[in-house]
């Protein structure tokens, strides 16, 4: 089945969500009117303009809610049990939202409590939505079992583990869903046992090229225990494809117990799906909304401070008030970062240089600003227009990124997210004055990337405020 057909089936899945939301609201509207007046004629209920308004607006609201909190992606990847649990939690949240927005001023004179109507609407919506979803997903699962839907699958590894994985998957219920295009040699041996089953199509250095050319949709990492030192490099490559490739792996029990592998679905006893999602969609949306709200509030409330700092910069030395410098942001997109100028004009006439303690290029007022990090206040404008976030790895210049990636190729993962005004590396390590220090700080930023959450952002902001009050800026 081609991707176009899968998109059509996803559209049908969404349409069912819309349709069941319409039916649930219709049933609830009839129920409400009968509570208000048991003798109300059905035809008059159906002709009520409020019903039409609700049917036009409320189902769309449910689709928006599912788009934020649910997974509208490839339905053949959905777990029915996980989908059922998400449907229940989102239905509960959505009904609460409806009662506090649409139904809070309900005038039905028989109402003595909202409990019965609440659970009636929840029952209508959850039952109809889950019934439609489970029915459609069951049909989809049956198509997988029959091999009518196949995923181009690549195995990394060719020894004993790879052969066992291949044979076991062939015997599994959903074995026909795998279109094994071949395997990649991971150990450099002249003989690979898996070559008796599927073709050898390359080696690890060619992984990205093979994925692109063969349209790989699923990767199974089946390397031997002795090759686990290569696992990090493999995942580094696959990380760039986390929006289109499902990665499964034979887990090392030690890694699982340490919590280093995030799990979503467990397939039998042999494979674990590796979730490389940075943050859930709703957290990403909330993170952006918080960025916008905080940026607007601070820019307005501290506008007198901005004017005072600008005046002091103007009086401190010759040159512009604002300093602009090209940095690399999300998805490697360059942008102009803004700062209050803290150095003498033409401070980098000899080329890019990192600042250091007692740097003679820093003005006297610049030292005061840097101590309290006042020079970074204009970056709230970068946050407002979406070039930066309040929390995220500090953006670097391409000149230094090239040097960092020579020694730490995994730095590229930081370019998947918006850079920030403050970061875990900034809080725990501080400013970096040379390449070695930048590499040390990188460790903290990678930890942040692997554990991104709104809770961690709030923690970092709290620590940043402590640093500011203590005057521990550079």
N, C-alpha and C positions, 0 to 999 in steps of 0.2 A: 504494500500500500504506500503510495507516495505521500509526501507531506501535505499536499493540497487536500487530499481526501481526509487526512487526520484533522485538518483545520475545519473542514465541513462538519465532521463528527463533533468537534469541540463546539461549533456553533449550535448544533442540535442540542448538546448538553446545556449550553447557556439558555437556549430557547425554552427547554423544559423547566429550568429554574424560573424563568419569567412567567411561563404559563401556570405553574403550580402556585406562584405568588399571587397571580390574578385570581385563581380559583379559591385560594385560601382567604383572600380578602373579601371576595364575593360572599362566601359562606359566613364569614364573621360579620359582614355588613347586614346580612339577613338576620343573623342571630341578634345583633344589637337592636335592629328595628323591632323585632318581635318582643324584646325585653321592654322596649319603650312603649309599644302598643301591640299587644298580642293579636289584635284583630286587623292588623295592617295587611292589605292585599299585596300579594307577591308582585303583581304588575306595577303597582305604585312604588314598591321598593326598587325594582329594576329600572324604573324611569327617574329615580332620584338623581339630580345632577351631581350630588356629592359622591355617589357611587362611581360615576364616570371619572370624576376628578381623581378619586383614589386609585382607580384602575389604571389611569394614565401615569400617575406619579409614583405610587408606593412600590409596584414591581420593579421599576427602574432603580429605586432606592435600594431594593434587595440586591439587584445585580451589582450596584456600586459596592455594597457591603461585602458581597462575595468576592469581588475583584480585589478588595483590600486585604481581607482576612483569610480567604480561601485560596485554592490553587486552581486557576483556570489555565491549564496547560494540556499536555498530552493525556487524554483520558485513559489510554492503555497502560499508563504508568501509575494510575491511581490505586491505592489500597482501599477496598470497600469498607473495612473496619475503621481505618483512619478517616475516611470521608464521612462516615456515619457520625463519628465523634465530633468532627469539625462542624457538620451540619447542625447537630444539637446545640453546640456552644454558640454558634453564630446566630441560630434561630432565637435562642434565649436573649442574646444581646440585642438583636434586631427588634424583638417584641418589646423589650424594655425601652428602647429608643422610641418606638412608635407610641408607647403609652405616655412618654414624657414630652412628646412633641405634637402628635396628632390628636390623641385621645384624652389629654389631661383636662380639657374643658368640656368633656362629654356631658350632655344635659339630660341623659336618660334618667327619668325620675324614679325608676325602680332600683337604681344602683344604690346599694348600701356598702359595697366594697368593690374593689377592682380585681380581687383575686380570681373570681370565676371567669370574667371576660379575659383576663390575662392568660390563664391556662387554656381557655378555649381557643384563643388566637394562636398560642404557641402549639397547641395540639394540631389544629388545622394545618398550620404552615409546616411544622416539622414532619408530620405524617405524610403529607402530600409530596413534599420536596424529597424526603428520604426514600419514599416509595419509588418515585420517578428516577432518582439517581441510582438506587440499588438495582432497579430493573435494567436500566440502560448500561450500567457498568457490568452487570452479569452477562448481558449480551456481548459486550466488548470482550470480557474474559473468555467467553466461548469461542470468539473469533481468534483469539490468541492461541487457545488450545488446539484449534483446527489448523493453525498455520496460515490463516488468511491475512494475518498482520505479522510482518517480520521486521526485525531491527538488524541493521548491519553491525555485526559484533566482531570485535577484535580481541584476541587473547594475547597478553604480554607474558611470555614465558613458554618454554617448550619441553620442560622436563616432567618429572613424575607428577607434581602437583597439577600442572597444566593438563596432562592426559586424564587424570582423575576428574578434574573439573569438567572437561569436555564430555567424557563418557557419562558422568552423572547428570549433566544438563540434558544430554540427549535422551535420557530415560525419564526425565521429569515431565510433569503434566504440561508445563509451558515450554518444553524444549523446542517445539516447532516454531516458537516465536523468534528464535535466534537464526539469523542468516550469517553463519560463520564465514567471513571473507578471508580469514587466514590468521596467522600469529606472527609475533615479533620475537626474534631471538634476543634474550636478555643476558645470556651468559657467554656468548662468543664461542660456544662449542661447535665443533664440526658436525656433530650428530645431535639432532633434536628428536625425541621420541614422538612428539606431537605431529611431526611431518608426515607420519603414516596416515593421519586422519585429515588434516587440512594443510594448505600450502603455507610455506614460509614466505612472507612478503617484505621483510626488511629487518633492520636492527634498530636499537633504541635511538641512536642519533637521528634517524629518519622518522621518528614518531609523528611530529607535527605534519610533515609532508604527507605521510600515509593517511592521517586522519582527514586532511583536506581533500586529497585525491580520491579516496575510497568512500567518502561521505559516511564516516564511522558515526554510529549513534549510541553504541554501548561498548565499553572497554572493561574487560575482566583481567585483573592483575593476578596472575597465578605463578608468581616467582617463588623460588625456593627460599628457605629460611636463611641460607648462606648469602643470598643476594639482597637482603633487606636494606643494606646500605644504599642500594639504588632506588629504593622506594620514594625517598624524598624528591629525587630528580624527576622521577616519573610523574609524581603528583604535581610538581611544579609546572610541567608541560600541560597536563590535563586541566589544571586550574584555569587556563586561558579558554577552555571550552566548557566551563561548568554550566553555561546556559543552554547547551545543546547535546551534551553527552552524559549518559548515566555511567558512573564508575562503580564497579563492584570489586571486592578484594577478599582474599583469604586473610582474615585478621590474625595478628599475633596476639595471643592471650594476654601477654604482658602489656601491650598497647591498650587493649580494651580495659583492663583493670585500672590503668592509669588515666583513662578517660581521654586519650589522645585521638580517638576515632569517634566521630559523631554518627549515630546510627539512626536510620529511618525505617527501613524494611529489613526483616531477616528472612532470607530465602532458604528454607530448610535448615541444614546445619553446616552449609559449606560457604556461603557467600554473604557478605554484608555490604549494603549500599552505603557508599561514602557520601555524606552530605557536605558539599563545599559551598553552600549558600552562605553569604556573608551575614546578612540580617534578613529577617522576615519582611515581607512587603509592607505590612502595617507599621513595623518599627521604622523602616526607611521613610515612610510618609510622615510619621510623627516626628522623626529626627529633623526632617526638612521644615516642617511647620514650626517646630521649636526654634530652629535657626532663624527663620523669618521673623517670628514674634520677638525674640530677644534682640535681634539686630535693630528692628524698628524702635523698640522701647529704649534701648541704650543710646541710639543715635539722637533721639529726641530729648531724653532726659539729660544726657551729658553734653548737649550742644554748647552750653556755656564753657564747659571744660575744653571742648574741641577748639573754641575760639581763643581761649587763653593759651593753650599749647601752641596753636598756630602763630600767635603773636610772639611768644617766646622763641620759637624756631626762627622767625623772621629777624628778631633782634640778636640772636645768638651768633649768626655767621652769614656770610654771603651764600646765596643759593635759593632754590625753590623750597617751599614749605613741605610739600609732599614729595616723597621719593618713590619712583616707580621702578620695578625690576621684573623681568620676565621669569616666571616660574612655570613648572610643569604640573598640571592639575589632573583631574580625573580623566581616565582614558587617554593619557599622554597629551592632553590638549593644553597648549601654552596659554598663559594669562598674565596680566600685569598686576602684581601684588602691590598694595599701597601701604606706605608707612609715613609717619612724620620723620622728616630727615634728621638723623642723629649724627651724621658725619659731615666732614668738610666737603665742599663741592669737589667733584672729580676725584673722589676717594679711591676709585678703582681704575684710574687712568692707565695703570700698568697691567690690567687684566683682573679676572675674578680673584678675590681674596676673602677668606673668612675672617671675621673679627676675633679678637682675643683680648685677654685681660690687659689693661693699660694700653690699649690700642691708641696710638697718637692721632689717628684719623677721627676719633670720636670727639665731638664738641663737649664743652662743660655742661650745657643744658642737655645734650644727648645722653650723657652719663646718668643724669637724673631720670630722664624718660626711660632709659633701658632698665634702671634699677626697679622701677615700678611698672615696666612694660607698657608705658603710655604711648610709645612710638608705634605700637601695633593696633591702636584703636581704629585707625582708618580701615583696617581689614574687615570691619563689620560691614562695610559697603561691599567688599568681595563676597561676604557671606550672603548679604541680601540678594545679590544678583545671581547667586548659585555657583560661583567659582570656588568658594570655600565653604567649610562648615565650622561651627564653633569648636567641635572636637574631631580630630583626625590627624594623621601624620603630617608633620610640617613639610610644606612644599619646598623642593630644591630646584636649583638651576640645572639645565641639561649638562652643563660642564661637569658638575659634581656627580650627577646621576650616572654618567658614563663611567666615571672612576669607581663609583660604588658597585655598579653591576659587574665590573670585571672581577671583583672579589666576593660579591654576594649577589648572584643572579636572581635570587628570590626577592630582591628589592622591587622587581617589576609588579609584584602583587599589590604593593601599596598604591600603585597607579590605577587600581580598580575602583578606588573610592575617592571622595572629595578630600583634599587636604584640609587641615584645620588650623585655627588660631592657636589652640593648645592641643597637646597630645599626651599620651601615657609616657612616651619617651621624653618629652619636655619636662613633665612633672618629676619622673623618677631619675632622669639623668641630667637634664638641663641643656644648655646650648653646647654645640660642638664647634671646636676651634680648628679641627683638622680632620683628615679622612678617617683615621683610626677611631676618633671619638664619634664620628658619624656612624661608623659601623657598630660601635657599642650601643648607641642610641637606637639603631635599627632593630636590635633584639627586642626592645620594649614595644616598638611600633608593630612588629610582627605578632607579638603576643596580643596586642590590642586588636589587630585584624582578625585573629583566630577566635576572639571572644567578644566581638562587637555586640553591644546591646545598649538600650537606653539607660539601663541601670549603671553600666560601666561609664557611659558618657557623663551621667550626673556625678558619679564618684570623681571623675577626672576634673570636672568643673569645680567641685568642692575643693579638691586639693590645689587647683590653680588659684582659687580665691585666697587660700591660706598662704600660698607663695607670694601673692601680690601684697597682702597685708604685712608680710614679713620683710618685704623689700628684697627678695632673693633673686630678682631678675638680674640679667647680666649687665 
